[in-house]
Amino acid sequence: MKRMLFLLGIVLMMGGLVQAAAYYFEGTQDNLWSNLNNWTVEGSVPSVLPGAADNVRIRSSCLLNYDAGIINSLQIGSGGAGDLTVDGGKIDAAKGVSGTAEMGAVGWDAPGSLTINNNGEVIIRNDTTIGCWANKGTVTVNSGRFFVPAVLFLAIYDNNGVFVDSEVKICKSGIVECYYITVKGGVIDVWNGRFCPWYSDAAVSDLIAAGKIIGFGGQGTVSFDIVPWPHTVTAKHNMHPSPDFYETVVAGDVALSWTNMEPNTPGDDVYVDVWFGTEPNKLGANYAQVVTAGQNTTTVTVNASDVPKTYYWQVDSYLYGDPAVVHYSNSDPNAYPIIESALFEFYTTYDSAPIVNAGVDMITWINEPVQLAPTVIDDGVSSLTYLWTTAPETEPNVIFSDPAAEAPLVTVDSALGAVTLTLTVQDEFNAPVSDTVVINVYGSPCSAAVDGPGLDPADQQLDLYFDCRIDLQDVAVLAARWLENYELTAPIPVPAP
């Protein structure tokens, strides 16, 4: 009996452990993660998609476009070359759910790449390497998040003493986060995204100094901010392009501007070619040279009238003298190189300036709140900001409930007379637009009724007692003066005002 209970206890304890299965993505039918027929386990198509107990190995081209939940581990380029594109989807490799954790990898025993778009997310909760031995790993985060709450390695094992040149590229609104970072081969290249190493301050500073963390392919300046949390690496391009990377502008004529690179000999002229179009192919029909060998040129106006549209531009620099005199070529080792800038990218939109009406003029009295009711018409492409102001001489006496609100309450606590309020509205692309409204302020409700502009004079004519009430007191005044004759009996001077 005791023996049976002992064996039962072992069975019950083992029941809490799940045997990890190795899932290989083969891409047999298509590239979809969700297609069960694209997977094999021990050479056969499984009955379910990989789950929390399973080790996933990508050795083909795979697309994940939904939340696939939790898996045990993730290796891309394992058992064969593979690439995973996460397009708005999510996967969480939850570090040893089954009790057997594999190291995360992009490029393990074969080349591998990971691309994250459209706010996708990939989490690998175990130490993870980008590249291993001679197998290059590449991670590109355009929009979304790659998170390794452990150690992130760029190349963990060498190939005959040489570490493979792997790359993590962080673009647009992409974010890469990790607890610790170690770079043995390759670079972390920050474009408009953010790299957030949680606990690696000294290592990050050393990696920046060593050129292992760069910006814009080496054409940018990297900044490392440890406040606020999490610590963040960002970059700015040294040419300070305008429009900036991924900026949205109003369609029409657009002024491209930049800062030229430094010439090889300080003080010499810099010559540039500028390319612009909708397809960044210098041999194609939709990418034209809009500046040719411009001497110290730093701006050019182009037409970007299509909406919505993505436009590209770049600046090729000649830093060794006039290209009409000096031989340049990127294919001739005996020539001077043409330095090509990063590919700048911006977007166009229609966005007309808002139409602003600050509202109708109002009559009030001291300390009586007025609800402002402006009308603002906008096409809604970009967000609007509002600001209510008044003249400096009356400003201390005018109190807005929120001067940055579209329709705040306003109270005047002591000023009398006409107070002009100005509403200024601005979108993200156009010059500010303003309109005014006048608040006529009186000392009391009665004086406002008697003296307010445009009010019905009939009420005032009947108010013989001048108390803003038409009642028996007015009748008494009328009775006291009943049958009085106030017609003129002779010409008189005009009364003084």
C-alpha positions in Angstrom: 0.0 0.0 0.0 2.8 2.4 0.9 4.6 1.6 -2.3 1.4 2.4 -4.3 1.0 5.7 -2.5 4.7 6.5 -3.2 4.3 5.8 -6.9 1.0 7.8 -7.0 2.8 10.8 -5.4 5.5 10.6 -8.1 2.9 10.6 -10.8 1.1 13.5 -9.3 4.3 15.5 -9.0 5.2 14.8 -12.6 1.8 15.8 -13.7 2.8 19.4 -13.0 5.6 19.2 -15.6 4.8 19.3 -19.3 7.1 17.8 -21.8 8.5 20.5 -24.1 7.9 19.9 -27.8 10.2 21.3 -30.5 8.0 23.1 -33.1 9.6 23.8 -36.4 8.1 26.3 -38.8 8.6 24.9 -42.3 6.4 27.2 -44.4 5.1 24.2 -46.3 1.9 25.9 -47.5 2.4 29.6 -47.0 4.1 31.9 -44.5 1.3 32.2 -41.9 2.0 31.3 -38.3 -1.7 30.4 -37.9 -1.6 27.7 -40.5 -1.1 24.4 -38.7 0.2 22.7 -41.8 3.3 25.0 -41.8 4.5 23.3 -38.6 6.2 20.0 -37.8 6.9 18.3 -34.5 9.3 15.3 -34.9 8.6 15.4 -38.6 4.8 15.4 -38.5 2.2 18.1 -38.6 1.0 18.6 -35.0 -2.6 18.7 -33.9 -2.4 22.2 -32.3 -0.3 25.3 -32.8 2.6 25.9 -30.4 1.7 26.8 -26.9 3.1 27.6 -23.5 5.2 24.4 -23.2 6.7 24.4 -26.6 10.0 25.5 -28.1 9.5 27.3 -31.4 12.2 27.3 -34.1 11.7 29.3 -37.3 13.5 27.9 -40.3 11.5 29.5 -43.1 9.8 32.8 -43.8 7.0 33.3 -41.2 4.3 36.0 -40.7 2.6 36.6 -37.3 -0.2 39.0 -37.5 -2.3 38.2 -34.3 -1.7 37.6 -30.6 -0.3 34.1 -30.5 -0.1 34.0 -26.8 2.7 32.3 -24.8 5.3 29.8 -25.9 8.2 28.3 -24.0 11.1 29.7 -26.1 11.8 31.2 -29.5 14.7 30.7 -31.9 14.7 32.3 -35.4 17.2 30.7 -37.8 17.3 27.4 -35.9 17.6 24.2 -37.9 17.8 26.3 -41.1 17.7 30.0 -42.2 14.5 31.7 -41.1 12.8 35.1 -40.7 9.9 36.2 -38.6 7.8 39.3 -39.4 5.5 40.3 -36.6 3.0 42.7 -38.2 0.7 43.9 -35.4 0.9 40.5 -33.7 2.4 39.5 -30.4 4.3 36.5 -29.0 5.6 35.9 -25.5 8.4 33.4 -25.0 7.9 33.0 -21.3 11.2 31.4 -20.2 10.8 27.8 -19.2 7.1 27.3 -18.7 7.7 23.6 -19.3 10.7 23.5 -17.0 13.2 23.4 -19.9 14.2 26.8 -21.1 16.2 27.3 -24.3 18.2 30.4 -25.1 16.4 32.9 -27.3 18.0 33.6 -30.6 17.8 35.4 -33.9 20.4 33.6 -36.0 21.3 30.5 -34.0 22.7 27.7 -36.1 21.6 29.4 -39.3 21.0 33.1 -40.3 17.9 34.6 -38.9 16.0 37.9 -38.9 13.1 39.5 -36.9 11.1 42.4 -38.2 8.4 44.1 -36.0 5.8 46.4 -37.7 2.5 48.0 -36.8 2.9 48.0 -33.0 3.7 44.4 -32.9 5.5 42.9 -29.8 8.0 40.1 -29.2 9.0 39.2 -25.6 11.7 36.7 -25.0 12.2 36.2 -21.2 15.4 34.3 -21.4 19.0 35.3 -22.3 18.9 36.0 -26.1 21.5 36.3 -28.7 21.4 38.1 -32.0 23.8 36.1 -34.1 25.8 33.0 -33.1 29.0 31.5 -34.5 29.1 32.5 -38.2 25.3 33.0 -38.4 24.2 36.6 -38.7 21.1 37.8 -36.8 19.2 40.9 -37.7 16.4 42.6 -35.7 14.5 45.6 -37.2 11.9 47.3 -35.1 9.9 49.8 -37.2 6.9 50.2 -34.9 6.4 48.2 -31.8 8.5 46.6 -29.1 11.2 43.9 -28.7 11.7 43.1 -25.0 14.3 40.9 -23.4 14.0 41.0 -19.6 17.3 39.2 -19.4 20.7 39.6 -21.1 20.7 40.6 -24.8 23.8 39.5 -26.6 24.9 40.6 -30.1 26.9 37.5 -31.1 27.5 35.1 -28.2 29.9 32.6 -29.7 32.8 33.3 -32.0 33.6 31.6 -35.3 37.4 30.9 -35.2 37.9 34.0 -33.1 35.6 36.3 -35.1 32.2 37.4 -34.0 29.6 37.7 -36.7 28.4 41.3 -37.5 24.8 41.2 -36.3 22.6 44.2 -36.1 19.7 45.6 -34.1 18.1 48.5 -36.0 15.4 50.6 -34.3 13.4 52.9 -36.6 10.3 55.1 -36.6 8.5 54.5 -33.3 10.3 51.2 -32.5 11.5 50.3 -29.0 14.0 47.7 -27.9 14.3 47.0 -24.2 16.5 44.6 -22.2 17.9 44.2 -18.7 21.5 43.9 -19.7 23.4 44.3 -23.0 26.6 42.7 -24.3 27.9 43.4 -27.8 30.7 41.2 -29.1 29.9 41.5 -32.8 27.8 44.0 -34.8 26.0 47.2 -33.8 22.8 48.6 -32.3 21.7 51.2 -34.8 19.2 53.8 -33.4 17.3 55.8 -36.0 14.1 57.4 -34.7 13.4 54.7 -32.2 14.5 54.1 -28.7 16.9 51.6 -27.1 16.2 51.1 -23.4 18.8 49.1 -21.4 17.5 48.9 -17.9 20.6 48.1 -15.8 23.6 48.6 -18.1 24.7 52.3 -17.6 28.4 51.8 -17.7 28.3 49.2 -20.5 26.1 51.4 -22.6 28.4 54.4 -22.3 31.4 52.2 -23.2 29.5 50.7 -26.2 28.7 54.2 -27.5 32.3 55.3 -27.1 33.4 52.1 -28.9 31.0 52.7 -31.8 28.9 49.6 -31.0 25.8 51.7 -30.4 25.4 54.2 -33.3 22.8 56.4 -34.8 21.5 56.5 -38.4 24.1 54.1 -39.7 27.0 56.1 -38.2 25.7 59.5 -39.5 24.0 60.5 -36.3 24.8 61.6 -32.8 23.8 59.3 -30.0 22.4 60.5 -26.6 22.1 58.4 -23.5 19.6 59.6 -20.8 19.4 57.9 -17.5 16.6 60.1 -16.3 13.7 59.4 -16.4 13.4 55.7 -16.1 13.9 53.6 -18.2 17.3 54.6 -19.4 17.1 55.6 -23.0 19.4 55.8 -26.0 18.2 58.1 -28.9 19.9 59.6 -31.9 19.7 62.7 -34.1 21.0 62.8 -37.7 24.0 65.1 -38.1 22.6 66.7 -41.2 19.4 67.8 -39.4 17.1 67.1 -42.3 13.9 69.0 -42.7 11.3 67.5 -43.1 12.7 65.2 -40.5 12.5 61.4 -40.6 8.8 60.2 -40.9 7.5 63.7 -40.4 4.1 64.6 -41.9 3.8 67.8 -43.9 1.0 69.6 -45.8 1.0 68.7 -49.5 2.3 71.2 -52.0 5.7 72.9 -52.3 8.0 71.6 -49.6 11.3 73.1 -48.7 14.0 70.5 -48.1 16.8 71.7 -46.0 19.9 70.1 -44.3 23.3 70.8 -42.8 26.2 69.8 -45.0 28.8 67.3 -43.9 32.2 68.6 -43.0 34.6 68.7 -46.0 37.8 66.7 -46.0 39.9 69.9 -45.7 38.4 72.4 -43.3 37.1 75.5 -45.0 36.8 73.9 -48.4 33.5 73.9 -50.3 31.1 71.0 -50.2 29.2 69.9 -53.3 26.0 68.0 -53.1 23.5 66.1 -55.3 20.0 65.9 -54.0 17.6 63.1 -55.0 13.8 63.3 -54.4 10.8 61.2 -55.3 8.2 58.6 -54.3 10.4 55.5 -55.0 14.0 55.6 -53.7 15.6 54.1 -56.8 18.1 56.3 -58.6 17.6 54.3 -61.8 13.8 54.5 -61.6 11.4 57.0 -63.1 10.0 58.3 -59.8 13.3 59.4 -58.2 14.9 62.5 -59.7 18.0 64.5 -59.1 16.8 68.0 -58.0 20.2 69.4 -57.2 23.4 68.5 -59.2 26.8 69.4 -57.7 25.3 72.2 -55.7 28.2 74.3 -54.2 27.5 74.6 -50.4 23.8 74.2 -51.2 21.6 73.5 -48.1 18.0 73.9 -49.3 15.8 73.2 -52.3 12.1 73.4 -52.8 10.3 70.4 -54.3 6.7 69.7 -55.2 5.1 67.0 -53.0 1.4 67.5 -54.0 0.2 63.9 -53.9 -1.9 62.9 -50.8 -1.5 60.8 -48.9 1.9 59.8 -50.1 5.3 58.8 -48.9 8.2 60.8 -50.3 12.0 60.1 -50.1 15.0 62.2 -50.4 18.7 62.0 -49.8 21.9 64.1 -50.1 25.0 62.8 -51.8 28.1 64.7 -50.7 31.4 65.4 -52.4 33.8 66.3 -49.6 37.1 66.4 -51.5 36.5 69.2 -53.9 34.6 70.1 -57.1 33.3 66.9 -58.8 33.9 68.7 -62.1 37.7 68.6 -61.3 38.1 65.7 -58.8 37.3 62.1 -59.8 34.6 60.5 -57.6 33.3 57.0 -57.7 32.0 54.4 -55.2 33.1 51.6 -57.5 36.7 52.7 -58.3 39.1 52.2 -55.5 41.4 54.9 -56.9 38.7 57.5 -56.8 37.3 59.6 -54.0 34.0 58.3 -52.5 30.6 59.9 -52.8 29.1 60.0 -49.3 25.5 59.0 -49.5 23.2 60.2 -46.7 20.7 58.1 -45.0 17.4 57.9 -46.9 15.1 60.6 -45.5 11.4 59.9 -45.5 8.3 62.1 -45.0 4.6 61.9 -45.5 2.0 64.3 -47.0 -1.5 65.2 -45.9 -4.2 67.7 -46.7 -4.6 70.0 -43.7 -6.1 73.4 -44.2 -6.0 76.0 -41.4 -8.9 76.0 -39.0 -11.8 78.5 -39.3 -12.2 80.3 -36.0 -15.2 82.3 -34.7 -14.7 83.3 -31.1 -18.5 83.7 -30.6 -21.1 86.5 -30.2 -20.4 89.5 -28.0 -21.8 89.2 -24.5 -23.2 91.5 -21.8 -22.4 90.6 -18.1 -21.6 92.2 -14.8 -18.7 92.0 -12.4 -18.0 88.5 -11.1 -20.7 86.9 -13.2 -19.3 84.0 -15.2 -19.8 83.9 -18.9 -19.8 80.6 -20.9 -17.7 81.2 -24.0 -19.1 79.5 -27.1 -16.7 79.7 -30.0 -17.1 77.8 -33.3 -14.1 76.1 -34.7 -14.2 74.3 -38.1 -11.3 72.1 -39.0 -10.7 69.1 -41.4 -9.5 67.1 -38.4 -6.2 65.8 -40.0 -4.1 67.1 -37.1 -4.8 68.0 -33.5 -5.7 71.5 -32.4 -4.4 73.7 -29.5 -6.5 76.5 -28.1 -5.4 79.7 -26.2 -7.6 82.4 -24.8 -5.9 85.8 -24.0 -6.9 89.4 -23.4 -5.2 92.8 -23.5 -2.4 93.3 -20.9 -4.2 96.2 -19.2 -7.3 94.1 -18.4 -5.6 90.7 -18.0 -5.3 90.7 -14.2 -9.0 91.2 -13.9 -10.0 88.5 -16.4 -10.1 84.9 -15.1 -10.5 81.9 -17.4 -11.5 78.6 -16.0 -8.9 77.1 -18.4 -7.3 79.3 -21.0 -6.3 76.3 -23.0 -9.8 74.9 -23.3 -11.9 75.4 -26.4 -14.9 76.9 -24.5 -14.0 77.9 -21.0 -15.9 80.0 -18.5 -14.6 83.6 -18.1 -15.2 86.0 -15.1 -14.3 89.7 -14.9 -13.8 90.7 -11.3 -13.3 94.4 -11.5 -12.9 95.9 -14.9 -15.8 97.9 -16.3 -16.6 98.4 -20.0 -15.7 96.4 -23.1 -13.2 93.7 -22.5 -11.8 92.0 -25.7 -10.9 88.4 -25.5 -8.8 86.7 -28.2 -9.1 83.0 -29.1 -6.0 81.6 -31.0 -6.2 78.1 -32.6 -3.3 76.3 -34.2 -3.0 72.9 -35.9 0.2 71.0 -36.4 1.0 72.5 -39.9 -0.4 76.0 -40.4 0.1 79.4 -38.9 -2.1 80.2 -35.9 -5.6 81.6 -36.5 -7.3 84.1 -34.2 -10.6 85.8 -33.6 -12.0 88.1 -30.9 -15.1 88.4 -28.8 -16.2 91.4 -26.7 -17.5 91.1 -23.1 -19.4 94.2 -22.0 -19.0 94.4 -18.2 -21.2 96.5 -15.9 -21.3 97.1 -12.2 -24.6 95.3 -11.5 -27.3 93.2 -13.3 -29.5 96.3 -13.4 -26.9 98.6 -14.9 -26.1 95.9 -17.5 -29.9 95.8 -18.4 -30.1 99.5 -18.6 -26.9 100.3 -20.4 -26.1 97.1 -22.3 -25.8 97.7 -26.0 -28.7 96.5 -28.2 -31.2 95.7 -25.5 -34.9 96.6 -25.9 -35.4 100.3 -24.9 -39.1 99.7 -24.3 -38.4 98.0 -21.0 -36.2 101.0 -19.9 -38.9 103.5 -20.9 -41.5 101.8 -18.6 -39.1 101.6 -15.7 -39.8 105.1 -14.3 -38.4 104.2 -10.9 -35.0 103.1 -12.5 -34.8 99.8 -10.4 -35.1 97.4 -13.4 -38.5 96.4 -12.3 -41.8 97.4 -13.8 -44.2 97.5 -10.9 -46.5 99.8 -8.7 -43.6 102.1 -7.9 -43.4 103.0 -11.6 -47.2 103.6 -11.4 -46.7 105.9 -8.4 -44.1 107.9 -10.3 -46.4 108.2 -13.3 -49.3 109.2 -11.0 -47.2 111.9 -9.3 -46.5 113.5 -12.7 -49.9 112.8 -14.2 -50.9 115.6 -16.7 -47.5 117.3 -16.5 -46.6 119.2 -19.7 -42.9 119.1 -20.5 -43.1 120.5 -24.0 -40.6 123.4 -24.7 -42.0 126.9 -24.6 -38.9 128.4 -26.2 -35.6 127.4 -27.8 -32.9 126.1 -25.3 -29.2 125.3 -25.4 -28.1 121.7 -26.0 -27.4 120.2 -22.6 -23.8 119.4 -21.8 -23.0 115.7 -22.1 
